Amino acid sequence: MEDNKKNPFHDEEENIENVEETQEKDETPEEDSSDVTEEKQQETQLEDFEQKYEDLNNKYLRLAADFDNFRKRMANERQELLKYAAADVLTKIISVLDTFDRAKDSLKEIDNCTTVKESYEVAYKQLLDTLKKVGMEEIEALGKEFNPNEHEAITQVPTDEYEEDHVAVVAQKGYKLADKVLRPALVGVAKKKENE
């Protein structure tokens, strides 16, 4: 009879065990699948980062190569400019040399000094005009206030003709190209004449 009678606690224990086993079985796959999903996400992120790194690295390498090529090209262009910078000026001065050659040939049989002076003046004026066209100009000095950026004082000149600290004598003309002084003018600066 005892076999026919069921122990209510025994069935409940079995049910609890069954439920716990089921829960364990259910929990284990969930954890495994979440771990797998998380690993896949991490792998995907890692691949994305690696791809982005590769892209950025390639861009950097191309940029570095482009910059290096640009630097080399600029250096070559600079060398070319330095090499041929005077070509335009010299081409213009050649015509002045032609004028000097013609004047020299025509002066061989001339005894008249006036003709020689005129030939000289024509050639000199042509040279100055050519130099002005390329941007070179004479530094104005005589009578101007002494400017240490454009004038180089070599002496002081006692005079009443010019104001003190103004240029009274130009020993050698100065020239500039645009704002750059090619050669300062050598000058004598006026100072007050002492009364005797």
C-alpha positions as CSV (number, residue, x, y, z in Angstrom):
1,M,0.0,0.0,0.0
2,E,2.7,2.2,0.7
3,D,3.8,1.9,-2.9
4,N,0.4,3.1,-4.0
5,K,0.6,6.0,-1.8
6,K,2.6,8.8,-3.2
7,N,4.8,10.9,-1.0
8,P,3.7,14.4,-1.8
9,F,7.1,15.8,-0.6
10,H,9.0,13.4,-2.8
11,D,7.2,14.6,-6.0
12,E,7.8,18.1,-5.0
13,E,11.5,17.5,-4.5
14,E,11.7,15.9,-7.9
15,N,9.8,18.8,-9.5
16,I,12.2,21.3,-7.8
17,E,15.2,19.3,-9.0
18,N,13.7,19.2,-12.5
19,V,13.0,22.9,-12.5
20,E,16.6,23.6,-11.2
21,E,18.1,21.4,-14.0
22,T,15.9,23.1,-16.5
23,Q,16.9,26.5,-15.3
24,E,20.6,25.6,-15.3
25,K,20.2,24.3,-18.8
26,D,18.4,27.4,-19.8
27,E,20.9,29.7,-18.1
28,T,24.0,28.0,-19.6
29,P,23.0,28.5,-23.3
30,E,22.0,32.1,-22.6
31,E,25.4,32.9,-21.0
32,D,27.2,31.1,-23.8
33,S,25.2,32.9,-26.5
34,S,25.7,36.3,-24.9
35,D,29.5,35.6,-24.5
36,V,29.6,34.6,-28.2
37,T,27.7,37.7,-29.2
38,E,29.9,39.9,-27.1
39,E,33.0,38.3,-28.6
40,K,31.7,38.8,-32.1
41,Q,31.0,42.4,-31.3
42,Q,34.5,42.9,-30.0
43,E,36.0,41.2,-33.0
44,T,33.9,43.4,-35.3
45,Q,35.0,46.5,-33.4
46,L,38.6,45.3,-33.5
47,E,38.3,44.8,-37.3
48,D,36.7,48.2,-37.7
49,F,39.5,49.8,-35.7
50,E,42.1,47.9,-37.7
51,Q,40.5,49.0,-40.9
52,K,40.3,52.6,-39.8
53,Y,43.9,52.5,-38.6
54,E,45.0,51.1,-42.0
55,D,43.0,53.8,-43.8
56,L,44.5,56.6,-41.7
57,N,48.0,55.2,-42.0
58,N,47.6,55.0,-45.8
59,K,46.3,58.6,-45.9
60,Y,49.3,59.7,-43.7
61,L,51.8,57.9,-45.9
62,R,50.2,59.4,-49.1
63,L,50.2,62.9,-47.4
64,A,53.8,62.5,-46.3
65,A,54.8,61.4,-49.9
66,D,52.9,64.3,-51.4
67,F,54.6,66.7,-49.0
68,D,58.0,65.3,-49.8
69,N,57.3,65.6,-53.5
70,F,56.1,69.2,-53.0
71,R,59.2,70.1,-51.0
72,K,61.4,68.6,-53.7
73,R,59.5,70.4,-56.5
74,M,59.8,73.7,-54.6
75,A,63.5,73.2,-54.1
76,N,63.9,72.5,-57.8
77,E,61.9,75.6,-58.8
78,R,63.9,77.7,-56.4
79,Q,67.1,76.5,-57.9
80,E,65.7,77.3,-61.4
81,L,64.7,80.7,-60.3
82,L,68.1,81.4,-58.8
83,K,69.8,80.1,-61.9
84,Y,67.7,82.1,-64.4
85,A,66.5,85.0,-62.3
86,A,69.0,87.4,-63.9
87,A,68.1,86.1,-67.4
88,D,65.4,88.7,-67.9
89,V,67.5,91.6,-66.7
90,L,70.6,90.5,-68.7
91,T,68.4,90.1,-71.8
92,K,67.4,93.8,-71.5
93,I,70.9,94.9,-70.7
94,I,72.2,93.2,-73.9
95,S,70.5,96.0,-75.9
96,V,72.5,98.5,-73.9
97,L,75.7,96.6,-74.7
98,D,74.7,96.8,-78.4
99,T,74.4,100.6,-78.0
100,F,77.9,100.8,-76.5
101,D,79.3,98.7,-79.3
102,R,77.7,100.9,-82.0
103,A,79.0,104.0,-80.2
104,K,82.5,102.6,-79.9
105,D,82.5,101.8,-83.6
106,S,81.2,105.2,-84.6
107,L,83.7,107.0,-82.3
108,K,86.8,105.5,-84.0
109,E,86.9,108.2,-86.7
110,I,85.4,111.1,-84.7
111,D,87.5,113.8,-83.2
112,N,84.6,115.9,-82.0
113,C,84.1,115.6,-78.2
114,T,80.5,116.8,-78.4
115,T,79.6,113.7,-80.5
116,V,81.4,111.5,-77.9
117,K,79.5,113.1,-75.1
118,E,76.1,112.7,-76.8
119,S,76.8,109.0,-77.6
120,Y,77.8,108.4,-73.9
121,E,74.6,110.2,-72.7
122,V,72.4,108.1,-75.0
123,A,74.0,104.8,-73.8
124,Y,73.9,105.9,-70.1
125,K,70.2,106.9,-70.3
126,Q,69.3,103.7,-72.0
127,L,71.1,101.7,-69.3
128,L,69.3,103.6,-66.5
129,D,65.9,103.2,-68.2
130,T,66.5,99.5,-68.6
131,L,67.4,99.1,-64.9
132,K,64.3,101.1,-63.9
133,K,62.1,98.8,-65.9
134,V,63.4,95.8,-63.9
135,G,62.7,97.7,-60.6
136,M,66.1,99.1,-59.7
137,E,66.3,102.8,-58.8
138,E,68.8,105.2,-57.4
139,I,68.5,106.1,-53.7
140,E,67.9,109.8,-53.4
141,A,70.5,111.2,-51.1
142,L,71.7,114.8,-51.7
143,G,69.8,117.2,-49.5
144,K,67.7,114.4,-47.9
145,E,67.7,113.7,-44.2
146,F,70.3,111.0,-43.3
147,N,68.7,107.6,-43.3
148,P,71.0,104.8,-41.9
149,N,68.9,102.2,-43.8
150,E,69.8,103.8,-47.2
151,H,72.9,105.9,-46.5
152,E,76.3,105.1,-45.2
153,A,78.0,108.1,-43.6
154,I,81.7,108.3,-44.4
155,T,82.4,111.8,-43.2
156,Q,80.8,114.9,-41.7
157,V,80.8,118.1,-43.7
158,P,80.7,121.5,-42.0
159,T,78.3,123.6,-44.1
160,D,75.6,126.2,-44.0
161,E,74.2,125.0,-47.4
162,Y,72.3,122.0,-45.9
163,E,70.5,121.4,-42.6
164,E,72.3,119.5,-39.9
165,D,72.0,115.7,-40.3
166,H,71.1,116.0,-44.0
167,V,73.3,114.6,-46.8
168,A,75.7,117.3,-48.1
169,V,77.9,115.2,-50.3
170,V,77.3,111.9,-52.2
171,A,80.6,110.1,-52.7
172,Q,79.0,107.0,-54.3
173,K,75.4,106.5,-55.5
174,G,73.3,103.9,-53.8
175,Y,70.7,101.7,-55.5
176,K,67.7,99.6,-54.3
177,L,65.4,97.0,-55.9
178,A,61.9,97.7,-54.8
179,D,62.3,98.1,-51.0
180,K,65.6,96.1,-50.7
181,V,68.8,98.2,-50.6
182,L,71.3,96.7,-53.1
183,R,74.0,99.2,-52.1
184,P,73.7,102.1,-49.7
185,A,74.8,105.5,-50.8
186,L,78.2,106.7,-49.4
187,V,77.5,110.1,-48.1
188,G,78.9,113.0,-46.2
189,V,76.5,114.3,-43.5
190,A,76.1,118.0,-42.9
191,K,77.0,119.6,-39.6
192,K,77.0,123.2,-38.4
193,K,79.9,125.2,-39.6
194,E,81.9,126.6,-36.7
195,N,82.3,130.3,-36.6
196,E,85.8,131.4,-36.9
